Structure formats: C-alpha cells, structure tokens
C-alpha cells in the first residue's frame, strides 16, 4: 500500500555578509536596481533578502521596452482582487501588482 509522507521544505537561512556569494549577489542586485531607475521605471519596494524589486503598474510598459530581451521567466498568482506578476531579469524577480479584471455576467 502506498503512503504519503508530508515533509516540510528545507528552511533557507539568511545569507551571511561573510559568505563568499554575498558580495556578487549584492552587486547584481544593485546593478539591476540602477538599470531599472536609469530606464525611468518607478520602484515602489526592494527586498534584497527576497531577491525582488517591485515596480509600479505604470512602469510595466517601459519594463517591456527596455528589458524584454533579458526576461528569463514569467509568473502570475492571483489572490483576492490582485494579481502578483513577476519576471526574472538577471536572476532577480521584478514584481508588479495588477487588479483582477471582473468578468461580465
């Protein structure tokens, strides 16, 4: 008889500033942040620990024009009235939120 064993995912510990991968990751994050700002996108939040840069919905069109050739992944998740959209650029998630469109009855 088959059995199902539920195992919690491994806990990812925060990276230490003395870790050898810290400085390269911080450099990549800062470089993309500068490039996003230079492209005229409005950054609403940043989280180095979560590896995300959040931009305003109004900046998405400019994001596509400037960074479309660098997009490596695209994801969407709807929760409540909002959809969290994310693309991976240079190994960092760029995120924006949009309202869920209502369907006509």
ZAKOL-822569 format. One record per residue (C-alpha): residue number from 1; residue in three letters; x, y, z. Coordinates in pm, 1 decimal, padded with zeros to 6 digits, always signed. Each point is the difference from the previous one (the first is absolute). Layout:
// residues N
<r><resi>NUM</resi><resn>ala</resn><xx>X</xx><yy>Y</yy><zz>Z</zz></r>
...
***
This chain:
// residues 105
<r><resi>1</resi><resn>unk</resn><xx>+00000.0</xx><yy>+00000.0</yy><zz>+00000.0</zz></r>
<r><resi>2</resi><resn>unk</resn><xx>+00134.5</xx><yy>+00340.5</yy><zz>-00098.5</zz></r>
<r><resi>3</resi><resn>unk</resn><xx>+00042.5</xx><yy>+00265.2</yy><zz>+00262.7</zz></r>
<r><resi>4</resi><resn>unk</resn><xx>+00036.1</xx><yy>+00374.0</yy><zz>-00013.3</zz></r>
<r><resi>5</resi><resn>unk</resn><xx>+00261.8</xx><yy>+00163.9</yy><zz>+00216.2</zz></r>
<r><resi>6</resi><resn>unk</resn><xx>-00025.7</xx><yy>+00374.1</yy><zz>+00034.7</zz></r>
<r><resi>7</resi><resn>unk</resn><xx>+00336.1</xx><yy>+00161.7</yy><zz>+00055.1</zz></r>
<r><resi>8</resi><resn>unk</resn><xx>+00050.0</xx><yy>+00366.6</yy><zz>+00068.8</zz></r>
<r><resi>9</resi><resn>unk</resn><xx>+00222.6</xx><yy>+00179.4</yy><zz>-00250.6</zz></r>
<r><resi>10</resi><resn>unk</resn><xx>+00351.0</xx><yy>+00070.0</yy><zz>+00122.9</zz></r>
<r><resi>11</resi><resn>unk</resn><xx>+00032.3</xx><yy>+00330.1</yy><zz>+00179.6</zz></r>
<r><resi>12</resi><resn>unk</resn><xx>+00214.5</xx><yy>+00243.8</yy><zz>-00192.5</zz></r>
<r><resi>13</resi><resn>unk</resn><xx>+00219.5</xx><yy>+00191.1</yy><zz>+00238.7</zz></r>
<r><resi>14</resi><resn>unk</resn><xx>+00084.0</xx><yy>+00363.2</yy><zz>-00069.2</zz></r>
<r><resi>15</resi><resn>unk</resn><xx>+00330.0</xx><yy>+00047.7</yy><zz>-00175.1</zz></r>
<r><resi>16</resi><resn>unk</resn><xx>+00286.2</xx><yy>+00117.3</yy><zz>+00217.8</zz></r>
<r><resi>17</resi><resn>unk</resn><xx>+00187.5</xx><yy>+00311.9</yy><zz>-00106.6</zz></r>
<r><resi>18</resi><resn>unk</resn><xx>+00318.0</xx><yy>-00203.9</yy><zz>+00036.1</zz></r>
<r><resi>19</resi><resn>unk</resn><xx>-00123.3</xx><yy>-00263.6</yy><zz>-00247.9</zz></r>
<r><resi>20</resi><resn>unk</resn><xx>+00197.5</xx><yy>+00000.6</yy><zz>-00325.1</zz></r>
<r><resi>21</resi><resn>unk</resn><xx>-00319.1</xx><yy>+00030.3</yy><zz>-00208.9</zz></r>
<r><resi>22</resi><resn>unk</resn><xx>-00127.5</xx><yy>+00309.1</yy><zz>+00188.2</zz></r>
<r><resi>23</resi><resn>unk</resn><xx>+00201.0</xx><yy>+00267.5</yy><zz>-00181.2</zz></r>
<r><resi>24</resi><resn>unk</resn><xx>-00069.0</xx><yy>-00127.7</yy><zz>-00355.3</zz></r>
<r><resi>25</resi><resn>unk</resn><xx>-00374.4</xx><yy>-00027.3</yy><zz>+00074.3</zz></r>
<r><resi>26</resi><resn>unk</resn><xx>-00009.0</xx><yy>+00347.8</yy><zz>+00153.1</zz></r>
<r><resi>27</resi><resn>unk</resn><xx>+00187.0</xx><yy>+00138.5</yy><zz>-00301.3</zz></r>
<r><resi>28</resi><resn>unk</resn><xx>-00248.7</xx><yy>-00163.7</yy><zz>-00241.7</zz></r>
<r><resi>29</resi><resn>unk</resn><xx>-00294.8</xx><yy>+00133.1</yy><zz>+00200.4</zz></r>
<r><resi>30</resi><resn>unk</resn><xx>+00141.6</xx><yy>+00354.0</yy><zz>+00010.1</zz></r>
<r><resi>31</resi><resn>unk</resn><xx>+00089.9</xx><yy>-00007.6</yy><zz>-00371.4</zz></r>
<r><resi>32</resi><resn>unk</resn><xx>-00354.8</xx><yy>-00097.6</yy><zz>-00099.7</zz></r>
<r><resi>33</resi><resn>unk</resn><xx>-00146.3</xx><yy>+00258.7</yy><zz>+00238.3</zz></r>
<r><resi>34</resi><resn>unk</resn><xx>+00211.0</xx><yy>+00270.9</yy><zz>-00166.5</zz></r>
<r><resi>35</resi><resn>unk</resn><xx>-00096.6</xx><yy>-00121.6</yy><zz>-00348.8</zz></r>
<r><resi>36</resi><resn>unk</resn><xx>-00370.4</xx><yy>-00001.2</yy><zz>+00091.7</zz></r>
<r><resi>37</resi><resn>unk</resn><xx>+00022.7</xx><yy>+00354.7</yy><zz>+00135.8</zz></r>
<r><resi>38</resi><resn>unk</resn><xx>+00203.0</xx><yy>+00117.7</yy><zz>-00301.4</zz></r>
<r><resi>39</resi><resn>unk</resn><xx>-00272.8</xx><yy>-00142.9</yy><zz>-00227.4</zz></r>
<r><resi>40</resi><resn>unk</resn><xx>-00252.5</xx><yy>+00224.6</yy><zz>+00174.2</zz></r>
<r><resi>41</resi><resn>unk</resn><xx>-00195.5</xx><yy>-00270.1</yy><zz>+00183.6</zz></r>
<r><resi>42</resi><resn>unk</resn><xx>-00157.7</xx><yy>+00089.5</yy><zz>+00333.0</zz></r>
<r><resi>43</resi><resn>unk</resn><xx>+00122.5</xx><yy>-00233.4</yy><zz>+00275.6</zz></r>
<r><resi>44</resi><resn>unk</resn><xx>-00253.2</xx><yy>-00034.8</yy><zz>+00282.0</zz></r>
<r><resi>45</resi><resn>unk</resn><xx>+00187.3</xx><yy>-00256.5</yy><zz>+00213.0</zz></r>
<r><resi>46</resi><resn>unk</resn><xx>+00321.7</xx><yy>-00201.5</yy><zz>+00008.8</zz></r>
<r><resi>47</resi><resn>unk</resn><xx>+00097.3</xx><yy>-00305.6</yy><zz>+00201.9</zz></r>
<r><resi>48</resi><resn>unk</resn><xx>+00350.7</xx><yy>-00137.3</yy><zz>-00030.5</zz></r>
<r><resi>49</resi><resn>unk</resn><xx>-00087.5</xx><yy>-00289.9</yy><zz>+00233.1</zz></r>
<r><resi>50</resi><resn>unk</resn><xx>-00293.5</xx><yy>-00101.0</yy><zz>-00224.0</zz></r>
<r><resi>51</resi><resn>unk</resn><xx>+00196.5</xx><yy>+00087.0</yy><zz>-00315.6</zz></r>
<r><resi>52</resi><resn>unk</resn><xx>-00284.5</xx><yy>+00221.5</yy><zz>-00129.3</zz></r>
<r><resi>53</resi><resn>unk</resn><xx>-00046.2</xx><yy>+00347.7</yy><zz>-00140.1</zz></r>
<r><resi>54</resi><resn>unk</resn><xx>-00361.6</xx><yy>+00119.9</yy><zz>-00009.2</zz></r>
<r><resi>55</resi><resn>unk</resn><xx>-00101.0</xx><yy>+00254.8</yy><zz>-00261.8</zz></r>
<r><resi>56</resi><resn>unk</resn><xx>-00319.3</xx><yy>+00197.5</yy><zz>-00058.1</zz></r>
<r><resi>57</resi><resn>unk</resn><xx>-00260.4</xx><yy>-00125.8</yy><zz>-00246.7</zz></r>
<r><resi>58</resi><resn>unk</resn><xx>+00060.0</xx><yy>+00311.1</yy><zz>-00211.1</zz></r>
<r><resi>59</resi><resn>unk</resn><xx>+00364.1</xx><yy>-00104.8</yy><zz>-00051.2</zz></r>
<r><resi>60</resi><resn>unk</resn><xx>-00076.4</xx><yy>-00337.6</yy><zz>-00160.2</zz></r>
<r><resi>61</resi><resn>unk</resn><xx>-00010.1</xx><yy>+00129.5</yy><zz>-00358.3</zz></r>
<r><resi>62</resi><resn>unk</resn><xx>+00342.9</xx><yy>+00159.6</yy><zz>+00042.7</zz></r>
<r><resi>63</resi><resn>unk</resn><xx>+00127.1</xx><yy>-00322.6</yy><zz>+00161.6</zz></r>
<r><resi>64</resi><resn>unk</resn><xx>-00104.4</xx><yy>-00193.4</yy><zz>-00310.4</zz></r>
<r><resi>65</resi><resn>unk</resn><xx>+00163.4</xx><yy>+00249.7</yy><zz>-00235.1</zz></r>
<r><resi>66</resi><resn>unk</resn><xx>+00328.6</xx><yy>+00010.5</yy><zz>+00189.3</zz></r>
<r><resi>67</resi><resn>unk</resn><xx>+00042.8</xx><yy>-00351.2</yy><zz>+00144.9</zz></r>
<r><resi>68</resi><resn>unk</resn><xx>-00207.0</xx><yy>-00241.7</yy><zz>-00216.7</zz></r>
<r><resi>69</resi><resn>unk</resn><xx>+00313.4</xx><yy>-00162.0</yy><zz>-00142.4</zz></r>
<r><resi>70</resi><resn>unk</resn><xx>+00124.9</xx><yy>-00075.5</yy><zz>+00354.3</zz></r>
<r><resi>71</resi><resn>unk</resn><xx>-00317.1</xx><yy>-00165.9</yy><zz>+00136.5</zz></r>
<r><resi>72</resi><resn>unk</resn><xx>+00070.0</xx><yy>-00360.5</yy><zz>+00101.2</zz></r>
<r><resi>73</resi><resn>unk</resn><xx>-00325.1</xx><yy>-00095.3</yy><zz>+00172.7</zz></r>
<r><resi>74</resi><resn>unk</resn><xx>-00353.0</xx><yy>+00129.1</yy><zz>+00041.3</zz></r>
<r><resi>75</resi><resn>unk</resn><xx>-00251.5</xx><yy>-00087.1</yy><zz>+00272.9</zz></r>
<r><resi>76</resi><resn>unk</resn><xx>-00343.8</xx><yy>+00115.3</yy><zz>+00115.4</zz></r>
<r><resi>77</resi><resn>unk</resn><xx>-00190.1</xx><yy>-00073.0</yy><zz>+00321.7</zz></r>
<r><resi>78</resi><resn>unk</resn><xx>-00344.1</xx><yy>+00134.7</yy><zz>+00081.9</zz></r>
<r><resi>79</resi><resn>unk</resn><xx>-00111.6</xx><yy>+00046.3</yy><zz>+00355.8</zz></r>
<r><resi>80</resi><resn>unk</resn><xx>-00314.7</xx><yy>+00192.4</yy><zz>+00081.2</zz></r>
<r><resi>81</resi><resn>unk</resn><xx>-00034.7</xx><yy>+00302.6</yy><zz>-00224.7</zz></r>
<r><resi>82</resi><resn>unk</resn><xx>+00366.1</xx><yy>+00022.0</yy><zz>-00102.8</zz></r>
<r><resi>83</resi><resn>unk</resn><xx>+00232.8</xx><yy>-00192.7</yy><zz>-00227.2</zz></r>
<r><resi>84</resi><resn>unk</resn><xx>+00367.5</xx><yy>-00013.1</yy><zz>+00089.9</zz></r>
<r><resi>85</resi><resn>unk</resn><xx>+00198.0</xx><yy>+00003.6</yy><zz>-00325.2</zz></r>
<r><resi>86</resi><resn>unk</resn><xx>+00369.6</xx><yy>-00084.7</yy><zz>-00000.8</zz></r>
<r><resi>87</resi><resn>unk</resn><xx>+00275.6</xx><yy>-00031.6</yy><zz>-00256.8</zz></r>
<r><resi>88</resi><resn>unk</resn><xx>+00357.9</xx><yy>-00106.4</yy><zz>+00062.3</zz></r>
<r><resi>89</resi><resn>unk</resn><xx>+00264.1</xx><yy>+00234.1</yy><zz>-00137.9</zz></r>
<r><resi>90</resi><resn>unk</resn><xx>+00369.4</xx><yy>-00064.9</yy><zz>+00067.8</zz></r>
<r><resi>91</resi><resn>unk</resn><xx>-00100.9</xx><yy>-00252.0</yy><zz>+00268.3</zz></r>
<r><resi>92</resi><resn>unk</resn><xx>-00214.6</xx><yy>+00252.0</yy><zz>+00190.5</zz></r>
<r><resi>93</resi><resn>unk</resn><xx>-00380.8</xx><yy>+00005.5</yy><zz>+00012.8</zz></r>
<r><resi>94</resi><resn>unk</resn><xx>-00161.3</xx><yy>+00322.0</yy><zz>-00118.1</zz></r>
<r><resi>95</resi><resn>unk</resn><xx>-00355.2</xx><yy>+00010.5</yy><zz>+00136.7</zz></r>
<r><resi>96</resi><resn>unk</resn><xx>-00310.9</xx><yy>+00211.3</yy><zz>-00055.5</zz></r>
<r><resi>97</resi><resn>unk</resn><xx>-00360.2</xx><yy>-00029.5</yy><zz>+00112.6</zz></r>
<r><resi>98</resi><resn>unk</resn><xx>-00309.6</xx><yy>+00039.8</yy><zz>-00216.8</zz></r>
<r><resi>99</resi><resn>unk</resn><xx>-00370.9</xx><yy>-00008.3</yy><zz>+00074.0</zz></r>
<r><resi>100</resi><resn>unk</resn><xx>-00189.4</xx><yy>-00312.6</yy><zz>-00102.3</zz></r>
<r><resi>101</resi><resn>unk</resn><xx>-00230.7</xx><yy>+00075.1</yy><zz>-00290.2</zz></r>
<r><resi>102</resi><resn>unk</resn><xx>-00367.4</xx><yy>-00054.7</yy><zz>+00073.9</zz></r>
<r><resi>103</resi><resn>unk</resn><xx>-00185.0</xx><yy>-00225.5</yy><zz>-00243.5</zz></r>
<r><resi>104</resi><resn>unk</resn><xx>-00337.3</xx><yy>+00101.8</yy><zz>-00137.9</zz></r>
<r><resi>105</resi><resn>unk</resn><xx>-00288.3</xx><yy>-00223.9</yy><zz>+00107.3</zz></r>
***
